[in-house]
Amino acid sequence: MAVAIVALSRLKPKARLLGTAIYDEVGRVVQTQGDCCLDELVASGMVAALRDSAPDALQGLTLPSGASAYFLRQGSRTVVLSFSGPASPEALGASVRQLTAAAPVAFDVFDGLEPAVAALAANALNSPIKRDVLAYLYRFKLSSIEQSDLAYRVGAGEAAVMLALDDLIRLDLVRRQSVCALTFYQFGRTPEALRLLDELFAWQADWQAQLQKLTHTADPVSVCKHHRWQMMAPA
């Protein structure tokens, strides 16, 4: 029986590389090969999220088709690799130069989220300014606000807020409007944007509820150290 189990495990096909893509600093595709199996919204969201992360950050997504997409930050570029299934560190290392895959790719935090929502959650996790801007505009859906006022409201510098707004505009979550030489920003308010944000904040609320439960069984100090992804919840 043991021999049969070992034999069957060896017959399991390895994940195949389906396609690759390289994005530049502003999120433009500069090179593609094969099929990355990604919707434009998902790809744009994840590339934007990686711009706010460490230089060698690695993030993975499991797609509804069963394929696995991996996003690697390399300097000013983001490399995307799509595999037919979960890829081993060896397969990733062979596909991307200078990749360090000593630790497993952790994307369980997005388990159960559709790719578009997961990409949005990754943006919120990697950029505190972006998540606060998004939460503020989502909270006051019917209002418009100037960049300087928004920076004051979220407690961040105007340049950093402008970068966050640019990303959110590219993701069709925020609109820019000019009136009498003044520029205002407001939540996009499209049905798709509302749906994505509703799901994002529902996911956040669920994780925060789980953290509250953990505080009864774990050291609160230890929990806080791992709470870097907490977002500002809208009212």
Secondary structure, 3 states (H helix, E strand, C coil): CHHHHHHHHHHCCCCCEEEEEEECCCCCEEEEEECCCCCHHHHHHHHHHHCCCCCCCEEEEECCCCCEEEEEEECCEEEEEEECCCCCHHHHHHHCCCCCCCCCCCCHHHCCCCHHHHHHHHHHHHCHHHHHHHHHHHHCCCCCEEHHHHHHHHCCCHHHHHHHHHHHHHCCCEEEEEECCEEEEEECCCHHHHHHHHHHHHHHHHHHHHHHHHCCCCCHHHHHHCCCCCCCCCC
